[in-house]
């Protein structure tokens, strides 16, 4: 048995955990520091990456970059701690969303900056930030010449049946129910071959599960309430693979998190959800006229 607490601050302040992303800025003044790269060896072309980093660090007048490899047992937290202990002021993350999340878990709350070098299947944080996914040179250049931008970071406490508590960070979304089951049922080998389409197979498999979950929740320190739902998702940003917009109002640095609750009743409920998410959020919301045509919340969502 496990229980989950999600930290979702209502406004930016000292109690709202965050991290800094460094992005490109043509007018930014060159600054000195020490960079470190935390990389997933399965996701990157290491010789090419090292050559590109060496070029940019030299042009910026920075010392030799530090390198830390992730592993199955350490997806990034340990490597990030080593980078910080070694004095790195900027940490370049070369890997997928899992690597980014693991590194941000350590970097958040510090004065160190994090640079995304998208190298995975989904790269959801990079997509939500509208970063180029195929411009490694530009991403690396940002590490040495860019400016910092603060973003929100969510924290989740998982209480195990034995009383232990695991604390983790999330930058895109945290899901309970269908979302968690989907990820657990995703075939890693298939994902390596066909990318995000592997999630479709997992969605079909778990979508046949008609069991609702019983949730107890508290918002803004109010008394706890109970509800039954198929899925609850707390999002820092709202774009999913295939340009599907789940949370159209989510902004990565506004100090607010958005919550969506899925509670479909049969096939009609799923039709309502798909229509709302794919058609209204994904198509209509892209134009001023379309936004005026959007409907109110549906019963299943």
C-alpha positions, 0 to 999 in steps of 0.5 A: 500500500502507498499514499501520495502527497503532491506539493502544488504551490498556488503562487511563487514564493519561498515555499514554491520549489523551483529550478533555473533553466538556461536558455539562449539569448543573443544579447546575453553577456558571456559569463564564466563558470564551470559546466557539467554534463549529466548524460544517458549513454544510451541516448547520446553520441558521446564523441560528437557531444564532447566535441561540440561541448569542447568547441563552445566551452573554448569559445566562451573561455570556460574551463574544461567541462565535467562529465557524469554518466547515468546508469540503470541504478542511478538515473541522474540524481547521484550524477547531479550531486557529484556535479554540484559537489565538484563546483558546477554552476551549469548542468547540461542534461543529455537524456530523456524526460526521466533523466531531466526529472532526476537531475532537476530533483537535485538541482531545484532549490539551488543556484545552479542552472540546468540546460536541456539537451533533448535526447529522448523519445518524448522530451515533453519539457523541451516541447512545452518550452518550445525548444528545438529538438534537433539543435544540439549545438544551439542547446550547448551554446546556451549553457555557456552564453545563455540567460537563466529562467526560473520555472516551477517544480512539483514535489511528490511524497510517496508513503510506502506500506512500511512507513518509508517516504520517497520524495521526488520532483516532477516538471511536466505532470504527475499522474495517478491512475490511468497515467501511472498504469500506462507508463507501467505497461509501456514496452521499453523495447517497442518505445525504442523502435517506434517512439511515443507510439508505444504509449498508444498500445499501453493506453489501449491495454489499461483503457479496458480497466474499468476500476475507479480509484478512491482518492482523498485530497486536500487543496490549499490546506483545506479539510480533506475530501474524498472522490472516485475517479479513473485518473488524476493528473497534476500538470506544470505544463500541458502538451503531450506527444502528438501535439495533444493539449491536455491542459491548455491553460498550464504555464511552466513558470506562473506559480500555479499547477493545473489539475485534470480529473478523468471520470468516464462512465463507459464509452460515451465518457471516453468519447467526451474526453477525447473530443475535449482534449484532442478537438477543443484543446488541440485544434479550436484553442489555437485560434481566437475564434476557436477559443470562443467556440470551446464548450464548458467542462464535460461530466467525464472530465 
